């Protein structure tokens, strides 16, 4: 596992199966490496968190992604 601080309150956790975006202390997006599928939380957080998500997806060249419940996103992280 690699933990990388991208900027203040924006962290990426990379593992073999997936990369997870954490904004402040909350996981808000995940990219599954094997399938190249991205999930983004459908829960509304701050404007800053929305900016973190958009920036991260753009940096990873993801234009197409699915919105999922926060609970589903967090369940996927517990793989």
C-alpha positions in Angstrom: 0.0 0.0 0.0 1.2 3.5 -0.9 -0.2 6.6 0.8 0.4 9.8 -1.1 -0.6 13.2 0.0 -1.7 15.1 -3.1 -2.4 18.4 -1.4 -3.8 19.5 2.0 -6.7 17.3 3.0 -6.5 15.3 -0.3 -4.8 11.8 -0.1 -4.6 8.9 -2.5 -4.2 5.3 -1.2 -2.9 2.9 -3.8 -3.1 -0.8 -3.4 -2.8 -3.7 -5.9 -6.6 -3.9 -6.5 -7.6 -0.2 -6.4 -6.7 3.4 -5.7 -8.8 5.4 -3.3 -9.3 9.1 -2.9 -9.7 10.4 0.6 -10.8 13.9 1.1 -10.3 15.2 4.6 -10.8 11.8 6.4 -13.5 10.4 4.1 -13.1 8.0 1.2 -15.0 9.6 -1.7 -13.8 7.8 -4.9 -12.2 4.6 -6.0 -10.6 3.3 -9.2 -10.5 -0.4 -9.6 -7.3 -1.2 -11.6 -8.3 -4.6 -13.1 -11.5 -3.3 -14.7 -10.7 0.4 -15.0 -14.0 1.3 -13.4 -14.3 4.3 -11.2 -16.9 5.0 -8.5 -17.6 8.3 -6.9 -19.8 8.9 -3.8 -23.2 10.3 -4.5 -23.2 11.9 -1.0 -22.8 15.7 -1.0 -19.8 17.0 0.9 -18.1 20.4 0.6 -17.2 22.3 -2.5 -13.6 21.5 -1.7 -14.3 17.7 -1.7 -16.1 18.0 -5.1 -13.0 19.8 -6.4 -10.8 17.1 -5.0 -12.9 14.4 -6.8 -12.9 16.2 -10.1 -9.2 16.9 -10.0 -8.3 13.3 -9.1 -10.5 11.8 -11.8 -9.0 14.2 -14.3 -5.4 13.4 -13.3 -6.3 9.7 -13.8 -7.9 10.3 -17.2 -11.4 9.2 -16.0 -14.3 10.9 -17.8 -16.8 8.1 -17.3 -17.5 7.0 -13.8 -20.5 5.8 -11.7 -22.0 7.4 -8.7 -22.6 5.0 -5.8 -23.9 5.2 -2.3 -21.2 6.1 0.3 -22.0 2.8 2.0 -21.3 0.8 -1.2 -18.0 2.7 -1.7 -16.8 2.1 1.8 -17.8 -1.6 1.5 -15.6 -2.0 -1.6 -12.7 -0.6 0.3 -12.9 -3.3 2.9 -12.0 -5.9 0.3 
